[in-house]
């Protein structure tokens, strides 16, 4: 089944814009059933702006280029074929000289308590499904 992307205007917060008049658009590609993650296609015209990440985001550049300036002052050029991960709570300055299009996978990270509960659940599930871990030196599927 093939679907086309329906882009919608996604204005950048005016307070974040540092130079130019960047115009951004977004198209939702997919979303998880639990509502904690989604994938979008996003594009933007020339401009310079700050971006503040409220969720984890992994980007893959499809077209164009962007120069990122990180809070440390380090810069990173992303071009078609590049990817980058932004953790929730981080920030980057985006400088787009002409145009950029990316695919972004966005996910709401779990709290520390929820991650611990998930690890415990996976451990219990392994014990229930597979039985106790074999003693050192013994093969799990060995038959005698």
N, CA, C and O atoms as a GROMACS GRO file, in nm:
protein
  576
    1UNK      N    1   0.083  -0.117   0.000
    1UNK     CA    2   0.000   0.000   0.000
    1UNK      C    3   0.088   0.124   0.000
    1UNK      O    4   0.175   0.137   0.086
    2UNK      N    5   0.068   0.213  -0.091
    2UNK     CA    6   0.150   0.333  -0.105
    2UNK      C    7   0.067   0.455  -0.067
    2UNK      O    8  -0.046   0.473  -0.113
    3UNK      N    9   0.125   0.538   0.016
    3UNK     CA   10   0.058   0.662   0.056
    3UNK      C   11   0.150   0.778   0.027
    3UNK      O   12   0.272   0.764   0.031
    4UNK      N   13   0.092   0.893  -0.003
    4UNK     CA   14   0.172   1.012  -0.027
    4UNK      C   15   0.181   1.093   0.102
    4UNK      O   16   0.092   1.088   0.186
    5UNK      N   17   0.289   1.166   0.115
    5UNK     CA   18   0.308   1.252   0.232
    5UNK      C   19   0.227   1.379   0.212
    5UNK      O   20   0.234   1.444   0.108
    6UNK      N   21   0.151   1.413   0.314
    6UNK     CA   22   0.076   1.538   0.311
    6UNK      C   23   0.146   1.636   0.403
    6UNK      O   24   0.132   1.630   0.525
    7UNK      N   25   0.222   1.727   0.344
    7UNK     CA   26   0.296   1.826   0.422
    7UNK      C   27   0.201   1.934   0.473
    7UNK      O   28   0.111   1.978   0.402
    8UNK      N   29   0.225   1.975   0.598
    8UNK     CA   30   0.151   2.086   0.658
    8UNK      C   31   0.252   2.188   0.709
    8UNK      O   32   0.362   2.151   0.750
    9UNK      N   33   0.215   2.314   0.707
    9UNK     CA   34   0.302   2.417   0.761
    9UNK      C   35   0.330   2.388   0.907
    9UNK      O   36   0.241   2.350   0.982
   10UNK      N   37   0.455   2.407   0.947
   10UNK     CA   38   0.499   2.384   1.085
   10UNK      C   39   0.588   2.500   1.125
   10UNK      O   40   0.710   2.485   1.133
   11UNK      N   41   0.529   2.615   1.151
   11UNK     CA   42   0.609   2.735   1.179
   11UNK      C   43   0.705   2.715   1.296
   11UNK      O   44   0.671   2.654   1.398
   12UNK      N   45   0.823   2.768   1.279
   12UNK     CA   46   0.924   2.767   1.387
   12UNK      C   47   0.887   2.880   1.482
   12UNK      O   48   0.847   2.988   1.438
   13UNK      N   49   0.899   2.856   1.611
   13UNK     CA   50   0.866   2.960   1.710
   13UNK      C   51   0.944   3.087   1.678
   13UNK      O   52   1.066   3.083   1.666
   14UNK      N   53   0.875   3.200   1.664
   14UNK     CA   54   0.943   3.325   1.628
   14UNK      C   55   1.060   3.359   1.719
   14UNK      O   56   1.161   3.412   1.671
   15UNK      N   57   1.051   3.330   1.848
   15UNK     CA   58   1.160   3.360   1.941
   15UNK      C   59   1.285   3.277   1.913
   15UNK      O   60   1.395   3.314   1.954
   16UNK      N   61   1.269   3.164   1.842
   16UNK     CA   62   1.383   3.078   1.810
   16UNK      C   63   1.458   3.124   1.687
   16UNK      O   64   1.575   3.089   1.670
   17UNK      N   65   1.395   3.203   1.600
   17UNK     CA   66   1.456   3.244   1.472
   17UNK      C   67   1.560   3.352   1.497
   17UNK      O   68   1.533   3.454   1.560
   18UNK      N   69   1.682   3.327   1.445
   18UNK     CA   70   1.794   3.419   1.463
   18UNK      C   71   1.823   3.499   1.337
   18UNK      O   72   1.872   3.612   1.346
   19UNK      N   73   1.794   3.444   1.219
   19UNK     CA   74   1.820   3.514   1.093
   19UNK      C   75   1.734   3.453   0.983
   19UNK      O   76   1.705   3.333   0.984
   20UNK      N   77   1.692   3.537   0.889
   20UNK     CA   78   1.615   3.490   0.775
   20UNK      C   79   1.469   3.468   0.810
   20UNK      O   80   1.421   3.508   0.916
   21UNK      N   81   1.399   3.405   0.717
   21UNK     CA   82   1.257   3.373   0.734
   21UNK      C   83   1.234   3.226   0.698
   21UNK      O   84   1.167   3.196   0.600
   22UNK      N   85   1.290   3.135   0.778
   22UNK     CA   86   1.276   2.993   0.745
   22UNK      C   87   1.130   2.949   0.747
   22UNK      O   88   1.054   2.984   0.837
   23UNK      N   89   1.092   2.872   0.645
   23UNK     CA   90   0.957   2.814   0.638
   23UNK      C   91   0.971   2.663   0.651
   23UNK      O   92   1.036   2.598   0.569
   24UNK      N   93   0.909   2.608   0.753
   24UNK     CA   94   0.918   2.464   0.778
   24UNK      C   95   0.782   2.398   0.752
   24UNK      O   96   0.677   2.458   0.773
   25UNK      N   97   0.790   2.272   0.705
   25UNK     CA   98   0.671   2.190   0.684
   25UNK      C   99   0.698   2.053   0.742
   25UNK      O  100   0.813   2.012   0.756
   26UNK      N  101   0.591   1.982   0.776
   26UNK     CA  102   0.605   1.849   0.834
   26UNK      C  103   0.496   1.758   0.779
   26UNK      O  104   0.384   1.802   0.751
   27UNK      N  105   0.530   1.630   0.766
   27UNK     CA  106   0.432   1.527   0.726
   27UNK      C  107   0.451   1.408   0.819
   27UNK      O  108   0.562   1.356   0.832
   28UNK      N  109   0.344   1.365   0.882
   28UNK     CA  110   0.349   1.248   0.969
   28UNK      C  111   0.354   1.123   0.883
   28UNK      O  112   0.269   1.103   0.796
   29UNK      N  113   0.455   1.038   0.906
   29UNK     CA  114   0.469   0.913   0.832
   29UNK      C  115   0.412   0.795   0.908
   29UNK      O  116   0.347   0.708   0.850
   30UNK      N  117   0.435   0.792   1.040
   30UNK     CA  118   0.383   0.683   1.121
   30UNK      C  119   0.386   0.722   1.267
   30UNK      O  120   0.454   0.816   1.307
   31UNK      N  121   0.309   0.648   1.346
   31UNK     CA  122   0.307   0.668   1.490
   31UNK      C  123   0.292   0.535   1.559
   31UNK      O  124   0.228   0.444   1.506
   32UNK      N  125   0.349   0.522   1.678
   32UNK     CA  126   0.339   0.396   1.752
   32UNK      C  127   0.200   0.385   1.813
   32UNK      O  128   0.131   0.485   1.834
   33UNK      N  129   0.160   0.263   1.841
   33UNK     CA  130   0.027   0.240   1.898
   33UNK      C  131   0.017   0.293   2.041
   33UNK      O  132  -0.093   0.325   2.088
   34UNK      N  133   0.130   0.302   2.111
   34UNK     CA  134   0.125   0.353   2.249
   34UNK      C  135   0.143   0.504   2.257
   34UNK      O  136   0.138   0.562   2.366
   35UNK      N  137   0.164   0.569   2.141
   35UNK     CA  138   0.173   0.714   2.138
   35UNK      C  139   0.306   0.771   2.186
   35UNK      O  140   0.317   0.893   2.203
   36UNK      N  141   0.406   0.687   2.208
   36UNK     CA  142   0.534   0.737   2.259
   36UNK      C  143   0.636   0.767   2.150
   36UNK      O  144   0.741   0.824   2.179
   37UNK      N  145   0.607   0.728   2.026
   37UNK     CA  146   0.703   0.756   1.919
   37UNK      C  147   0.629   0.779   1.787
   37UNK      O  148   0.516   0.735   1.768
   38UNK      N  149   0.698   0.849   1.698
   38UNK     CA  150   0.643   0.877   1.566
   38UNK      C  151   0.756   0.910   1.470
   38UNK      O  152   0.866   0.944   1.512
   39UNK      N  153   0.727   0.898   1.341
   39UNK     CA  154   0.823   0.929   1.237
   39UNK      C  155   0.762   1.036   1.148
   39UNK      O  156   0.646   1.026   1.108
   40UNK      N  157   0.841   1.139   1.118
   40UNK     CA  158   0.794   1.248   1.033
   40UNK      C  159   0.896   1.276   0.923
   40UNK      O  160   1.014   1.241   0.935
   41UNK      N  161   0.847   1.340   0.816
   41UNK     CA  162   0.935   1.400   0.717
   41UNK      C  163   0.921   1.550   0.739
   41UNK      O  164   0.809   1.600   0.754
   42UNK      N  165   1.031   1.621   0.741
   42UNK     CA  166   1.032   1.763   0.773
   42UNK      C  167   1.122   1.833   0.672
   42UNK      O  168   1.229   1.781   0.638
   43UNK      N  169   1.080   1.949   0.625
   43UNK     CA  170   1.170   2.027   0.540
   43UNK      C  171   1.164   2.172   0.580
   43UNK      O  172   1.071   2.216   0.647
   44UNK      N  173   1.267   2.247   0.538
   44UNK     CA  174   1.277   2.387   0.578
   44UNK      C  175   1.361   2.463   0.477
   44UNK      O  176   1.457   2.410   0.420
   45UNK      N  177   1.323   2.589   0.456
   45UNK     CA  178   1.398   2.678   0.368
   45UNK      C  179   1.508   2.748   0.448
   45UNK      O  180   1.524   2.725   0.568
   46UNK      N  181   1.583   2.834   0.381
   46UNK     CA  182   1.699   2.902   0.439
   46UNK      C  183   1.664   2.982   0.565
   46UNK      O  184   1.558   3.043   0.575
   47UNK      N  185   1.756   2.978   0.659
   47UNK     CA  186   1.743   3.055   0.781
   47UNK      C  187   1.833   3.000   0.889
   47UNK      O  188   1.895   2.895   0.873
   48UNK      N  189   1.839   3.072   1.000
   48UNK     CA  190   1.918   3.028   1.116
   48UNK      C  191   1.827   3.038   1.238
   48UNK      O  192   1.764   3.141   1.262
   49UNK      N  193   1.822   2.930   1.316
   49UNK     CA  194   1.732   2.927   1.431
   49UNK      C  195   1.783   2.828   1.535
   49UNK      O  196   1.860   2.737   1.505
   50UNK      N  197   1.736   2.848   1.657
   50UNK     CA  198   1.762   2.752   1.764
   50UNK      C  199   1.652   2.648   1.762
   50UNK      O  200   1.538   2.676   1.724
   51UNK      N  201   1.688   2.526   1.804
   51UNK     CA  202   1.587   2.421   1.819
   51UNK      C  203   1.610   2.355   1.954
   51UNK      O  204   1.723   2.317   1.987
   52UNK      N  205   1.504   2.342   2.031
   52UNK     CA  206   1.509   2.283   2.164
   52UNK      C  207   1.433   2.151   2.159
   52UNK      O  208   1.317   2.147   2.118
   53UNK      N  209   1.499   2.044   2.201
   53UNK     CA  210   1.443   1.908   2.187
   53UNK      C  211   1.371   1.865   2.314
   53UNK      O  212   1.433   1.846   2.419
   54UNK      N  213   1.238   1.850   2.303
   54UNK     CA  214   1.156   1.807   2.416
   54UNK      C  215   1.147   1.655   2.423
   54UNK      O  216   1.101   1.600   2.523
   55UNK      N  217   1.191   1.586   2.315
   55UNK     CA  218   1.191   1.440   2.308
   55UNK      C  219   1.320   1.396   2.239
   55UNK      O  220   1.389   1.478   2.180
   56UNK      N  221   1.351   1.267   2.245
   56UNK     CA  222   1.465   1.214   2.169
   56UNK      C  223   1.431   1.219   2.021
   56UNK      O  224   1.318   1.188   1.982
   57UNK      N  225   1.528   1.259   1.938
   57UNK     CA  226   1.504   1.264   1.794
   57UNK      C  227   1.629   1.219   1.719
   57UNK      O  228   1.739   1.270   1.741
   58UNK      N  229   1.610   1.122   1.629
   58UNK     CA  230   1.715   1.081   1.537
   58UNK      C  231   1.676   1.130   1.399
   58UNK      O  232   1.565   1.103   1.352
   59UNK      N  233   1.767   1.203   1.334
   59UNK     CA  234   1.737   1.258   1.202
   59UNK      C  235   1.824   1.191   1.096
   59UNK      O  236   1.936   1.149   1.124
   60UNK      N  237   1.769   1.182   0.976
   60UNK     CA  238   1.842   1.133   0.859
   60UNK      C  239   1.815   1.235   0.748
   60UNK      O  240   1.700   1.256   0.710
   61UNK      N  241   1.921   1.296   0.696
   61UNK     CA  242   1.906   1.401   0.595
   61UNK      C  243   1.886   1.336   0.458
   61UNK      O  244   1.965   1.254   0.413
   62UNK      N  245   1.777   1.376   0.393
   62UNK     CA  246   1.744   1.324   0.260
   62UNK      C  247   1.795   1.415   0.148
   62UNK      O  248   1.847   1.367   0.047
   63UNK      N  249   1.780   1.546   0.166
   63UNK     CA  250   1.820   1.645   0.065
   63UNK      C  251   1.877   1.767   0.134
   63UNK      O  252   1.843   1.796   0.249
   64UNK      N  253   1.963   1.839   0.063
   64UNK     CA  254   2.015   1.965   0.115
   64UNK      C  255   2.118   1.944   0.224
   64UNK      O  256   2.180   1.838   0.234
   65UNK      N  257   2.134   2.048   0.306
   65UNK     CA  258   2.235   2.044   0.412
   65UNK      C  259   2.198   2.140   0.523
   65UNK      O  260   2.122   2.235   0.503
   66UNK      N  261   2.254   2.114   0.640
   66UNK     CA  262   2.239   2.200   0.756
   66UNK      C  263   2.370   2.199   0.833
   66UNK      O  264   2.437   2.097   0.842
   67UNK      N  265   2.406   2.315   0.888
   67UNK     CA  266   2.520   2.322   0.978
   67UNK      C  267   2.464   2.340   1.118
   67UNK      O  268   2.392   2.435   1.146
   68UNK      N  269   2.498   2.247   1.205
   68UNK     CA  270   2.454   2.252   1.345
   68UNK      C  271   2.562   2.318   1.428
   68UNK      O  272   2.681   2.289   1.410
   69UNK      N  273   2.524   2.405   1.518
   69UNK     CA  274   2.616   2.458   1.618
   69UNK      C  275   2.562   2.414   1.752
   69UNK      O  276   2.450   2.448   1.791
   70UNK      N  277   2.643   2.337   1.822
   70UNK     CA  278   2.604   2.280   1.951
   70UNK      C  279   2.637   2.380   2.063
   70UNK      O  280   2.718   2.470   2.041
   71UNK      N  281   2.576   2.366   2.180
   71UNK     CA  282   2.603   2.460   2.289
   71UNK      C  283   2.752   2.474   2.324
   71UNK      O  284   2.794   2.578   2.372
   72UNK      N  285   2.830   2.369   2.299
   72UNK     CA  286   2.974   2.374   2.326
   72UNK      C  287   3.048   2.463   2.227
   72UNK      O  288   3.164   2.497   2.248
   73UNK      N  289   2.980   2.501   2.117
   73UNK     CA  290   3.044   2.579   2.011
   73UNK      C  291   3.090   2.492   1.896
   73UNK      O  292   3.125   2.543   1.790
   74UNK      N  293   3.091   2.361   1.915
   74UNK     CA  294   3.130   2.268   1.808
   74UNK      C  295   3.026   2.275   1.696
   74UNK      O  296   2.907   2.293   1.721
   75UNK      N  297   3.074   2.259   1.572
   75UNK     CA  298   2.981   2.258   1.459
   75UNK      C  299   2.985   2.122   1.392
   75UNK      O  300   3.083   2.048   1.401
   76UNK      N  301   2.876   2.092   1.325
   76UNK     CA  302   2.865   1.964   1.253
   76UNK      C  303   2.783   1.988   1.128
   76UNK      O  304   2.672   2.040   1.135
   77UNK      N  305   2.837   1.951   1.013
   77UNK     CA  306   2.767   1.966   0.885
   77UNK      C  307   2.695   1.835   0.855
   77UNK      O  308   2.758   1.729   0.850
   78UNK      N  309   2.564   1.843   0.834
   78UNK     CA  310   2.486   1.726   0.794
   78UNK      C  311   2.442   1.746   0.650
   78UNK      O  312   2.386   1.850   0.616
   79UNK      N  313   2.468   1.647   0.566
   79UNK     CA  314   2.431   1.650   0.425
   79UNK      C  315   2.351   1.524   0.395
   79UNK      O  316   2.337   1.437   0.481
   80UNK      N  317   2.298   1.514   0.275
   80UNK     CA  318   2.220   1.396   0.237
   80UNK      C  319   2.297   1.269   0.272
   80UNK      O  320   2.413   1.254   0.233
   81UNK      N  321   2.232   1.180   0.345
   81UNK     CA  322   2.296   1.056   0.389
   81UNK      C  323   2.350   1.062   0.531
   81UNK      O  324   2.386   0.959   0.587
   82UNK      N  325   2.355   1.182   0.592
   82UNK     CA  326   2.403   1.196   0.731
   82UNK      C  327   2.290   1.168   0.828
   82UNK      O  328   2.172   1.189   0.798
   83UNK      N  329   2.328   1.122   0.948
   83UNK     CA  330   2.230   1.109   1.055
   83UNK      C  331   2.286   1.169   1.182
   83UNK      O  332   2.407   1.187   1.195
   84UNK      N  333   2.197   1.199   1.276
   84UNK     CA  334   2.240   1.260   1.402
   84UNK      C  335   2.132   1.234   1.507
   84UNK      O  336   2.014   1.227   1.475
   85UNK      N  337   2.175   1.219   1.632
   85UNK     CA  338   2.083   1.195   1.743
   85UNK      C  339   2.083   1.316   1.836
   85UNK      O  340   2.188   1.364   1.877
   86UNK      N  341   1.963   1.364   1.869
   86UNK     CA  342   1.945   1.472   1.966
   86UNK      C  343   1.868   1.414   2.084
   86UNK      O  344   1.756   1.366   2.069
   87UNK      N  345   1.928   1.419   2.202
   87UNK     CA  346   1.861   1.370   2.322
   87UNK      C  347   1.765   1.476   2.376
   87UNK      O  348   1.786   1.596   2.359
   88UNK      N  349   1.660   1.428   2.440
   88UNK     CA  350   1.565   1.520   2.503
   88UNK      C  351   1.641   1.613   2.598
   88UNK      O  352   1.731   1.570   2.670
   89UNK      N  353   1.604   1.741   2.595
   89UNK     CA  354   1.667   1.839   2.683
   89UNK      C  355   1.786   1.910   2.621
   89UNK      O  356   1.840   2.003   2.680
   90UNK      N  357   1.828   1.865   2.501
   90UNK     CA  358   1.940   1.931   2.436
   90UNK      C  359   1.889   2.039   2.341
   90UNK      O  360   1.769   2.056   2.322
   91UNK      N  361   1.983   2.111   2.283
   91UNK     CA  362   1.952   2.222   2.195
   91UNK      C  363   2.060   2.231   2.088
   91UNK      O  364   2.175   2.193   2.112
   92UNK      N  365   2.023   2.282   1.972
   92UNK     CA  366   2.121   2.305   1.865
   92UNK      C  367   2.074   2.424   1.782
   92UNK      O  368   1.955   2.450   1.769
   93UNK      N  369   2.171   2.496   1.728
   93UNK     CA  370   2.140   2.604   1.635
   93UNK      C  371   2.150   2.546   1.494
   93UNK      O  372   2.249   2.483   1.459
   94UNK      N  373   2.047   2.568   1.414
   94UNK     CA  374   2.042   2.519   1.277
   94UNK      C  375   2.070   2.634   1.182
   94UNK      O  376   2.006   2.739   1.190
   95UNK      N  377   2.165   2.616   1.090
   95UNK     CA  378   2.192   2.712   0.983
   95UNK      C  379   2.167   2.639   0.851
   95UNK      O  380   2.241   2.548   0.814
   96UNK      N  381   2.062   2.681   0.783
   96UNK     CA  382   2.026   2.622   0.653
   96UNK      C  383   2.051   2.729   0.548
   96UNK      O  384   1.988   2.834   0.549
   97UNK      N  385   2.144   2.700   0.456
   97UNK     CA  386   2.178   2.800   0.355
   97UNK      C  387   2.076   2.807   0.242
   97UNK      O  388   2.052   2.915   0.189
   98UNK      N  389   2.014   2.695   0.205
   98UNK     CA  390   1.912   2.701   0.100
   98UNK      C  391   1.791   2.614   0.133
   98UNK      O  392   1.678   2.663   0.129
   99UNK      N  393   1.812   2.486   0.166
   99UNK     CA  394   1.699   2.396   0.188
   99UNK      C  395   1.752   2.269   0.253
   99UNK      O  396   1.866   2.229   0.230
  100UNK      N  397   1.668   2.206   0.336
  100UNK     CA  398   1.699   2.076   0.392
  100UNK      C  399   1.569   1.997   0.407
  100UNK      O  400   1.464   2.052   0.439
  101UNK      N  401   1.580   1.867   0.384
  101UNK     CA  402   1.468   1.774   0.409
  101UNK      C  403   1.525   1.656   0.487
  101UNK      O  404   1.630   1.602   0.454
  102UNK      N  405   1.452   1.618   0.592
  102UNK     CA  406   1.497   1.508   0.677
  102UNK      C  407   1.381   1.417   0.710
  102UNK      O  408   1.264   1.455   0.700
  103UNK      N  409   1.415   1.295   0.749
  103UNK     CA  410   1.322   1.204   0.814
  103UNK      C  411   1.366   1.204   0.960
  103UNK      O  412   1.485   1.194   0.990
  104UNK      N  413   1.269   1.214   1.049
  104UNK     CA  414   1.301   1.217   1.192
  104UNK      C  415   1.220   1.110   1.264
  104UNK      O  416   1.098   1.102   1.249
  105UNK      N  417   1.290   1.030   1.343
  105UNK     CA  418   1.224   0.934   1.432
  105UNK      C  419   1.227   0.997   1.571
  105UNK      O  420   1.334   1.024   1.625
  106UNK      N  421   1.111   1.021   1.628
  106UNK     CA  422   1.099   1.089   1.757
  106UNK      C  423   1.039   0.995   1.860
  106UNK      O  424   0.944   0.922   1.832
  107UNK      N  425   1.096   0.997   1.980
  107UNK     CA  426   1.049   0.907   2.084
  107UNK      C  427   1.055   0.976   2.219
  107UNK      O  428   1.152   1.044   2.252
  108UNK      N  429   0.949   0.958   2.296
  108UNK     CA  430   0.946   1.006   2.434
  108UNK      C  431   1.024   0.906   2.518
  108UNK      O  432   0.980   0.791   2.532
  109UNK      N  433   1.139   0.946   2.573
  109UNK     CA  434   1.216   0.848   2.652
  109UNK      C  435   1.145   0.812   2.781
  109UNK      O  436   1.070   0.892   2.837
  110UNK      N  437   1.171   0.691   2.828
  110UNK     CA  438   1.112   0.644   2.954
  110UNK      C  439   1.184   0.709   3.072
  110UNK      O  440   1.302   0.744   3.064
  111UNK      N  441   1.112   0.725   3.181
  111UNK     CA  442   1.172   0.775   3.304
  111UNK      C  443   1.267   0.667   3.358
  111UNK      O  444   1.258   0.551   3.319
  112UNK      N  445   1.355   0.705   3.447
  112UNK     CA  446   1.448   0.609   3.507
  112UNK      C  447   1.375   0.497   3.579
  112UNK      O  448   1.416   0.381   3.570
  113UNK      N  449   1.268   0.529   3.650
  113UNK     CA  450   1.191   0.428   3.722
  113UNK      C  451   1.123   0.331   3.625
  113UNK      O  452   1.122   0.210   3.648
  114UNK      N  453   1.068   0.385   3.517
  114UNK     CA  454   1.002   0.299   3.420
  114UNK      C  455   1.105   0.210   3.348
  114UNK      O  456   1.076   0.094   3.319
  115UNK      N  457   1.225   0.264   3.319
  115UNK     CA  458   1.330   0.182   3.256
  115UNK      C  459   1.370   0.067   3.348
  115UNK      O  460   1.389  -0.046   3.302
  116UNK      N  461   1.382   0.095   3.478
  116UNK     CA  462   1.416  -0.010   3.574
  116UNK      C  463   1.307  -0.116   3.576
  116UNK      O  464   1.336  -0.236   3.576
  117UNK      N  465   1.181  -0.074   3.579
  117UNK     CA  466   1.070  -0.169   3.580
  117UNK      C  467   1.072  -0.254   3.453
  117UNK      O  468   1.047  -0.374   3.459
  118UNK      N  469   1.101  -0.194   3.338
  118UNK     CA  470   1.106  -0.268   3.212
  118UNK      C  471   1.218  -0.371   3.214
  118UNK      O  472   1.200  -0.484   3.168
  119UNK      N  473   1.335  -0.334   3.269
  119UNK     CA  474   1.446  -0.429   3.279
  119UNK      C  475   1.410  -0.547   3.368
  119UNK      O  476   1.439  -0.662   3.336
  120UNK      N  477   1.347  -0.516   3.480
  120UNK     CA  478   1.305  -0.623   3.573
  120UNK      C  479   1.205  -0.714   3.504
  120UNK      O  480   1.215  -0.837   3.513
  121UNK      N  481   1.106  -0.655   3.434
  121UNK     CA  482   1.006  -0.734   3.363
  121UNK      C  483   1.071  -0.824   3.259
  121UNK      O  484   1.037  -0.942   3.250
  122UNK      N  485   1.166  -0.770   3.180
  122UNK     CA  486   1.234  -0.852   3.078
  122UNK      C  487   1.312  -0.966   3.144
  122UNK      O  488   1.313  -1.078   3.093
  123UNK      N  489   1.376  -0.937   3.257
  123UNK     CA  490   1.449  -1.042   3.328
  123UNK      C  491   1.357  -1.151   3.378
  123UNK      O  492   1.388  -1.270   3.365
  124UNK      N  493   1.244  -1.112   3.436
  124UNK     CA  494   1.146  -1.210   3.484
  124UNK      C  495   1.088  -1.290   3.369
  124UNK      O  496   1.068  -1.411   3.380
  125UNK      N  497   1.062  -1.224   3.259
  125UNK     CA  498   1.007  -1.291   3.142
  125UNK      C  499   1.105  -1.396   3.090
  125UNK      O  500   1.064  -1.506   3.052
  126UNK      N  501   1.234  -1.362   3.090
  126UNK     CA  502   1.336  -1.458   3.045
  126UNK      C  503   1.337  -1.581   3.134
  126UNK      O  504   1.347  -1.693   3.085
  127UNK      N  505   1.327  -1.560   3.265
  127UNK     CA  506   1.329  -1.672   3.359
  127UNK      C  507   1.205  -1.759   3.341
  127UNK      O  508   1.214  -1.882   3.341
  128UNK      N  509   1.090  -1.697   3.325
  128UNK     CA  510   0.965  -1.772   3.311
  128UNK      C  511   0.962  -1.847   3.178
  128UNK      O  512   0.922  -1.963   3.174
  129UNK      N  513   1.003  -1.782   3.072
  129UNK     CA  514   0.998  -1.844   2.938
  129UNK      C  515   1.110  -1.945   2.918
  129UNK      O  516   1.086  -2.054   2.867
  130UNK      N  517   1.232  -1.910   2.958
  130UNK     CA  518   1.348  -1.996   2.930
  130UNK      C  519   1.390  -2.080   3.050
  130UNK      O  520   1.470  -2.172   3.034
  131UNK      N  521   1.339  -2.052   3.167
  131UNK     CA  522   1.384  -2.121   3.286
  131UNK      C  523   1.510  -2.053   3.339
  131UNK      O  524   1.559  -1.958   3.278
  132UNK      N  525   1.561  -2.099   3.450
  132UNK     CA  526   1.680  -2.036   3.508
  132UNK      C  527   1.799  -2.046   3.412
  132UNK      O  528   1.809  -2.139   3.332
  133UNK      N  529   1.888  -1.949   3.423
  133UNK     CA  530   2.007  -1.949   3.339
  133UNK      C  531   2.090  -2.073   3.368
  133UNK      O  532   2.100  -2.115   3.483
  134UNK      N  533   2.150  -2.135   3.263
  134UNK     CA  534   2.232  -2.255   3.286
  134UNK      C  535   2.356  -2.220   3.367
  134UNK      O  536   2.406  -2.107   3.363
  135UNK      N  537   2.406  -2.321   3.442
  135UNK     CA  538   2.527  -2.299   3.518
  135UNK      C  539   2.642  -2.280   3.422
  135UNK      O  540   2.643  -2.330   3.310
  136UNK      N  541   2.740  -2.206   3.470
  136UNK     CA  542   2.858  -2.178   3.388
  136UNK      C  543   2.918  -2.307   3.335
  136UNK      O  544   2.931  -2.405   3.409
  137UNK      N  545   2.956  -2.306   3.209
  137UNK     CA  546   3.021  -2.422   3.148
  137UNK      C  547   2.924  -2.522   3.088
  137UNK      O  548   2.966  -2.609   3.012
  138UNK      N  549   2.797  -2.512   3.121
  138UNK     CA  550   2.699  -2.604   3.063
  138UNK      C  551   2.633  -2.538   2.943
  138UNK      O  552   2.608  -2.417   2.942
  139UNK      N  553   2.605  -2.618   2.844
  139UNK     CA  554   2.536  -2.566   2.726
  139UNK      C  555   2.386  -2.574   2.749
  139UNK      O  556   2.336  -2.673   2.802
  140UNK      N  557   2.316  -2.471   2.709
  140UNK     CA  558   2.173  -2.463   2.733
  140UNK      C  559   2.096  -2.578   2.668
  140UNK      O  560   1.999  -2.627   2.726
  141UNK      N  561   2.136  -2.620   2.549
  141UNK     CA  562   2.059  -2.720   2.474
  141UNK      C  563   2.130  -2.856   2.469
  141UNK      O  564   2.100  -2.939   2.383
  142UNK      N  565   2.222  -2.877   2.559
  142UNK     CA  566   2.297  -3.003   2.560
  142UNK      C  567   2.207  -3.117   2.605
  142UNK      O  568   2.130  -3.104   2.700
  143UNK      N  569   2.217  -3.226   2.537
  143UNK     CA  570   2.142  -3.345   2.577
  143UNK      C  571   2.240  -3.455   2.615
  143UNK      O  572   2.346  -3.469   2.554
  144UNK      N  573   2.203  -3.533   2.717
  144UNK     CA  574   2.292  -3.641   2.762
  144UNK      C  575   2.220  -3.773   2.755
  144UNK      O  576   2.278  -3.876   2.788
   0.00000   0.00000   0.00000
